Amino acid sequence: MHSQPSPLGEFDLIDRFFKTRANPLFKNSYLTLKLGIGDDCALINPPVGEEIAVTSDMLVEGRHFFAETDAEQLGHKALAVNLSDLAAMGASPLGFTLAISIPAINEAWLGAFSKGLLDLANQFACPLIGGDTTAGPLTISITAFGSIPSGKAIRRSGAKIDDDIWVSGTLGDARLTLAALRHEIHLTEKALKLVENRMHQPLPRLELGKRLREIASAALDISDGLLGDLRHILRQSEVSAEIVLDQLPKSATLQEQEISIQNLYAASGGDDYELCFTAPESHRANLLKISNEFNLPLTRIGKIVPIQNNTPEIRLFNTDGSIVNETQTAILLKSFNHFAI
């Protein structure tokens, strides 16, 4: 983000780029907002008979996004990754707070960032209800609040033996985009345009999450790679999984790459923000109806199996039933590490 001189102070910045633009969202919100931006705290009245879900995500320049990332796209993604967490638990958005550290006040950048942020907030009736700003390295931290009928949250700990394992959408396009931007692989301009929004402007699956409340036994959103994230469900549920590698859903653009790249990006690429969930076999027909209703692929990729030796495992299989070799499995099971160099 390039800086430029500006007479704006902290509270002018909040009023101009965030408070004024956020206020119209309140009338569409699912929550009853008693007090929004402008006081020490926001005050909300959660719907009667519902529980509050809270999630936080931080994006750091150079770690989670390139320095030259488009500001409007960055605003969208900063909120989308939090709404994706709400979707995974079946929550409806209530509102969010924003804490942002910026090197200097750049009015053009802030205008674009707040547009991307608040356009997505408006799309899902999720108002900005507070936060903080300060000078420093570009860092964006959002805390989102959601509401779920009491006892209906989809947790990671509910997977049962013989449950099917499903994923929404397609996997690997965000990692494919990153590889192209890093010049690890070559994509034509046309091919890049087909997949780049999966990295820059992911769409949280909030409506799907709500429909899964009565169907899914466990769920999470895919942020650090499918297989790495799936292990969280396995640990919490004390089960293992069998996955058919060739059944991982991939876009036509990813399928143009060699098979080893396809499998690597789909299995462990990260930044997909699709939902991975488990459900009893009895719900297969219902899930296919939901898939058609939302015009969103829902793909069955494996099943939950008993744990052995008290250690959750993911066993990978080929379509013909043969087991994927240990070396390839070890590569595919790696996921994004926020502290790796």
C-alpha positions in Angstrom: 0.0 0.0 0.0 1.6 3.3 -1.1 1.2 6.2 1.4 0.3 9.7 0.7 -0.1 12.8 2.9 -3.5 13.2 4.4 -5.0 15.6 6.9 -7.3 12.8 8.2 -7.0 11.7 11.8 -8.1 8.4 13.3 -11.7 9.4 14.0 -12.1 11.2 10.7 -10.9 8.0 9.0 -13.4 5.9 10.8 -16.3 8.3 10.1 -15.5 8.8 6.4 -14.6 5.2 5.3 -16.3 3.0 7.8 -19.0 4.5 10.0 -21.0 6.4 7.4 -20.8 3.6 4.9 -21.7 0.9 7.5 -24.8 2.6 8.9 -27.1 1.6 6.0 -26.4 -2.0 6.7 -28.1 -1.9 10.1 -31.6 -1.9 8.7 -31.0 -5.2 6.9 -29.2 -7.0 9.7 -30.5 -10.1 11.4 -29.6 -8.7 14.8 -31.2 -5.9 16.9 -28.5 -3.3 17.2 -28.9 -1.1 20.3 -25.6 0.8 19.8 -23.1 0.7 16.9 -19.9 2.5 16.0 -19.1 5.5 18.1 -19.1 4.3 21.7 -16.7 2.2 23.8 -18.6 -1.0 22.9 -21.4 -2.0 20.5 -24.5 -3.4 22.1 -26.5 -6.1 20.4 -29.6 -8.1 21.2 -29.2 -11.7 19.9 -32.4 -13.4 18.7 -34.4 -15.2 21.4 -33.5 -18.9 21.7 -30.2 -18.6 19.8 -26.5 -19.0 20.7 -23.8 -16.6 19.6 -20.9 -17.8 17.5 -17.7 -15.8 17.5 -14.7 -16.1 15.2 -11.6 -14.0 14.5 -9.1 -14.1 11.6 -6.0 -12.0 10.9 -4.5 -11.1 7.6 -0.9 -9.9 7.5 0.8 -8.3 4.5 3.5 -10.5 3.1 2.2 -13.6 5.0 -1.4 -13.9 3.8 -1.5 -11.5 0.9 0.9 -9.8 -1.5 1.9 -6.1 -0.9 0.4 -5.1 -4.2 -3.0 -6.9 -3.6 -6.0 -5.0 -4.9 -7.4 -3.1 -2.0 -11.1 -3.8 -2.9 -10.4 -7.5 -3.2 -8.5 -7.5 0.1 -11.5 -5.9 1.8 -13.8 -8.6 0.5 -11.5 -11.4 1.5 -10.8 -10.1 5.0 -14.5 -10.4 5.8 -15.2 -13.5 3.7 -12.7 -15.7 5.6 -14.5 -14.9 8.8 -18.0 -15.5 7.4 -16.8 -18.8 6.1 -16.1 -19.9 9.7 -19.7 -18.9 10.6 -20.9 -20.9 7.6 -19.1 -24.0 8.8 -21.1 -24.0 12.1 -24.4 -23.2 10.4 -24.5 -19.6 11.8 -26.3 -16.5 10.4 -24.1 -13.4 10.5 -24.9 -10.8 13.1 -22.1 -8.2 12.7 -18.4 -7.8 12.8 -15.6 -5.6 14.2 -12.5 -4.5 12.3 -9.1 -3.7 13.7 -6.7 -2.4 11.1 -3.1 -1.3 11.3 -1.9 0.7 8.2 1.5 2.3 7.5 -0.1 5.7 6.6 -3.5 7.1 5.6 -4.0 6.5 1.8 -7.5 7.8 1.0 -7.7 6.0 -2.4 -6.6 2.7 -0.8 -9.0 3.1 2.1 -11.9 3.9 -0.2 -11.3 0.8 -2.2 -10.7 -1.4 0.8 -13.9 -0.2 2.6 -15.9 -0.7 -0.6 -14.9 -4.4 -0.9 -15.4 -5.0 2.8 -18.8 -3.3 3.1 -20.1 -4.6 -0.3 -19.7 -8.1 1.0 -21.1 -7.1 4.4 -24.2 -5.7 2.7 -24.6 -8.9 0.6 -24.9 -10.9 3.8 -26.6 -8.3 6.0 -23.6 -8.3 8.4 -23.0 -4.7 9.7 -19.7 -3.3 10.9 -20.3 -2.6 14.6 -16.9 -1.4 15.9 -13.2 -1.8 15.9 -9.9 0.1 16.0 -7.3 1.7 13.7 -3.6 2.5 14.3 -0.4 3.1 12.4 1.9 0.1 11.7 2.5 -2.7 9.2 -0.6 -3.5 7.2 -2.5 -6.0 9.3 -6.3 -6.6 9.2 -8.0 -8.4 12.0 -11.8 -9.1 12.0 -14.0 -10.6 14.6 -17.4 -11.8 13.3 -20.4 -12.7 15.3 -23.1 -15.1 14.3 -26.3 -16.6 15.6 -27.4 -20.2 15.7 -30.5 -21.8 17.1 -29.6 -23.3 20.5 -28.1 -26.8 20.2 -27.9 -26.7 16.4 -24.3 -25.6 15.9 -22.4 -28.0 13.6 -19.2 -28.9 15.5 -16.1 -30.7 14.5 -16.6 -33.4 17.1 -19.8 -35.1 15.7 -18.5 -37.3 12.9 -19.6 -40.9 13.2 -18.3 -44.2 11.8 -19.8 -44.9 8.3 -20.7 -41.2 7.7 -20.0 -39.9 4.2 -17.4 -37.1 3.8 -18.5 -34.3 1.5 -17.0 -31.1 0.1 -18.7 -28.1 -1.6 -17.6 -26.5 -4.8 -14.3 -27.3 -6.3 -10.8 -27.4 -4.7 -7.4 -26.2 -5.6 -8.0 -23.1 -7.7 -6.8 -20.6 -5.1 -3.5 -22.5 -4.9 -3.4 -22.7 -8.7 -3.7 -18.9 -8.8 -1.0 -18.5 -6.2 1.3 -20.7 -8.3 0.7 -18.7 -11.4 1.4 -15.4 -9.6 4.6 -16.8 -8.1 5.6 -18.0 -11.6 5.7 -21.6 -10.4 3.5 -22.6 -13.3 2.3 -20.9 -16.4 -1.4 -20.0 -17.0 -2.7 -18.1 -19.9 -4.4 -14.8 -19.1 -7.7 -16.4 -20.0 -7.1 -19.3 -17.7 -6.0 -17.1 -14.8 -9.1 -15.0 -15.1 -11.2 -18.2 -14.7 -9.7 -19.0 -11.3 -8.2 -15.9 -9.7 -11.3 -14.9 -7.9 -11.2 -18.1 -5.9 -8.1 -16.7 -4.3 -8.9 -13.0 -4.2 -12.7 -13.0 -3.6 -13.9 -16.3 -2.0 -17.6 -16.6 -1.4 -18.6 -17.9 2.1 -21.1 -20.7 1.9 -23.5 -19.3 4.5 -26.8 -20.5 3.0 -25.3 -24.0 2.6 -24.1 -24.0 6.2 -27.6 -23.1 7.5 -29.2 -26.0 5.5 -26.6 -28.4 6.9 -27.8 -27.8 10.5 -30.1 -30.8 10.4 -27.9 -32.9 8.1 -24.2 -32.6 8.9 -22.7 -34.5 11.8 -19.5 -32.4 11.7 -18.2 -29.6 9.5 -15.4 -27.0 9.0 -14.3 -24.6 6.3 -11.3 -25.4 4.2 -8.7 -22.7 4.7 -5.3 -24.5 5.2 -5.9 -27.4 2.7 -8.6 -30.1 2.6 -6.7 -33.0 4.1 -5.0 -30.9 6.8 -8.2 -29.4 7.9 -10.1 -32.7 7.8 -7.7 -34.0 10.4 -9.2 -31.5 12.9 -12.6 -33.2 12.5 -10.9 -36.6 12.9 -9.1 -35.6 16.1 -12.2 -34.0 17.6 -14.4 -36.9 16.7 -11.8 -39.6 17.5 -12.3 -41.3 14.1 -10.3 -42.0 10.9 -11.1 -41.3 7.3 -10.8 -43.0 3.9 -10.6 -40.6 0.9 -10.7 -41.5 -2.8 -8.2 -39.1 -4.2 -9.6 -39.0 -7.7 -13.0 -37.9 -6.4 -11.8 -34.6 -5.2 -13.7 -32.0 -7.2 -11.6 -29.9 -9.5 -12.3 -27.1 -12.0 -11.8 -27.6 -15.7 -8.8 -25.2 -15.4 -7.1 -27.2 -12.7 -7.7 -30.4 -14.7 -5.5 -29.0 -17.5 -2.5 -29.4 -15.2 -0.6 -32.7 -14.8 -2.3 -35.1 -12.4 0.3 -34.7 -9.6 -0.3 -30.9 -9.5 -4.1 -31.4 -9.6 -4.0 -33.7 -6.6 -1.6 -31.6 -4.6 -3.5 -28.4 -5.0 -6.9 -30.0 -4.5 -5.8 -32.0 -1.4 -3.6 -29.5 0.4 -3.5 -26.2 -1.5 -5.5 -24.1 1.0 -7.5 -20.8 0.7 -10.5 -22.7 -0.8 -13.1 -21.6 1.8 -15.4 -24.4 0.8 -17.1 -26.5 3.4 -16.0 -30.1 4.3 -18.6 -32.0 6.2 -19.7 -35.4 7.3 -23.3 -36.8 7.1 -25.0 -40.1 7.4 -25.6 -42.1 4.2 -29.3 -41.6 4.6 -28.9 -37.9 3.6 -27.3 -38.6 0.2 -30.5 -37.9 -1.8 -31.3 -34.8 0.3 -27.8 -33.4 -0.3 -28.0 -33.9 -4.0 -31.3 -31.9 -3.9 -29.6 -29.1 -2.0 -26.7 -29.2 -4.6 -29.2 -28.7 -7.4 -31.1 -26.0 -5.5 -28.0 -23.9 -4.9 -26.4 -24.8 -8.3 -23.4 -25.8 -6.2 -21.5 -29.1 -6.5 -21.6 -31.2 -3.4 -19.2 -34.1 -3.8 -18.9 -37.3 -1.7 -15.2 -38.0 -1.4 -14.9 -40.7 1.2 -16.2 -42.0 4.5 -15.5 -42.1 8.2 -14.0 -45.3 9.6 -13.0 -46.5 13.1 -9.8 -45.2 14.7 -6.9 -47.6 15.2 -4.2 -47.4 17.9 -5.8 -44.2 19.2 -4.4 -42.2 16.3 -6.7 -40.6 13.7 -5.6 -41.3 10.2 -6.4 -40.4 6.6 -6.0 -43.3 4.2 -5.9 -42.3 0.5 -7.2 -44.6 -2.2 -7.2 -44.5 -6.0 -10.4 -45.1 -7.9 -9.5 -48.8 -8.5 -9.3 -49.3 -4.8 -5.5 -49.4 -4.5 -3.8 -47.5 -1.7 -1.9 -44.3 -2.5 1.8 -44.9 -1.7 3.2 -43.6 1.6 5.5 -41.0 0.0 2.7 -39.4 -2.0 0.4 -39.5 0.9 2.9 -37.7 3.2 3.2 -34.9 0.6 -0.6 -34.6 0.2 -1.2 -34.5 3.9 0.8 -31.3 4.4 -1.2 -28.2 5.1 -0.4 -24.5 5.4 1.7 -23.6 8.5 1.2 -20.0 9.7 4.6 -20.1 11.4 6.7 -21.8 8.7 9.4 -19.7 7.0 
